[in-house]
Amino acid sequence: MPKKILLFILLLLEGNSVLCQTENQIIQKNPKRFEYYFNGGFGLYFPTEVSTLLAKYGPVYSFQAQINYKHNYFTRFAFDQYNIGYSDNALINGQAFRISDKVQTLIIGFDFGYTFHATKRFSPFIYSGLGYASMDVPTVNYEKTTSAIEISSTQKPFLSLRGGMGGEYEFNKYLIVFAELQYLTIPFKTDISNKQLNGVSLQIGFKTPLQ
């Protein structure tokens, strides 16, 4: 084989190698414009104010659809539920009663956040959000004509605000685990202790891509 042809083949192979490396770098630096995930998590919710009516902590469950924009910005459609024990004493018609129930609060809303890519696998993030809170407030009803006492829950709507920070670790493209610390507030007075409800929750969970 003539030396010129051999030299040409070597140069062609070298150029192809450089182009492949450049293309890989471009792909790594320019991820997909939109990325879609499903998030599921659980944890514990702690009221920040001591109350004789509310338990010290209760479970929280989170389900979210997340959209990432250019790998850093994200929004989450949240469908989360907070449960916390509730107990109170009532005196009705000279008779004492003790209410033992749960304050179930369903949050439907949006979070907006930013992800910092610290390493290839670990990424801290921060976010804030707002939503609609449907709270089951325990109530006691007394019917004078029949002297019947009924303990029930009444659903009431409230505005909720929240924010938090956390970190996620990518085991592979199909499984990402996360942990986050969240602050939740219902800024308007509720029927529980006639005051705002504020609390902190610690959650862990997973993310999986939808595409």
Steps between C-alpha positions, in 0.01 A plus 500: 500500500649840401617717787273790395186284522607359837566851629160615374322211678681578827408868477137408424480270803659764724255764380205268558622433857523874572149559363357219717663642813369849421148362442506317834607817678216694338248234607627509858494881517160531332249257657141475386305823517219335700524199731200334664492307829265336747588551868382301800603551860410472867618644828401666826334836563577695820290802608731790587275624785426294810128428529292292739270413208747371243736205530875559490532355150312317226562331163514680165472346152594678178420430135622741232537538125818696427620681190864610470597780265856499366611264777494768773159666536202289599134514592302236686127438506458377857233274646611456863325387817589588859351311796540599862327381815240726665348471847277732703265497797143628475233561764151472356184520711701424810661191348872480416620360168844440354555537125775288348538542124741601223533827317538386140621775268517454123724746313455553126737757354814591311865524602765695309868430557859486385744206496876540554700221334785457749631173352399261225267313739421736791287814457376731779180700436281774646134583436193694610134453423137576572181301486152412615472325836192294582499439876275261693425688822354283782173641640244407766130551424229492768134456414294648783169338404637146504803561726708325233869577478682449171875522449592560136745676271425803285702572186618858476717670232810706576792657314834325561854625445816293521868488419787264547840365408645158441722283289461216251734216404480328162573127518416461131280672241192315629543545877573820691457524878450829684474642851357842582413726790179698449329785686121521458273778622126560482516877555135563593346402831336159512241354736778305673619716791374801297846567355728435206638152448873480432720194482816338370517164323794275419439281195679236295391351169581413143476650152465313175499647146179481295664521158 
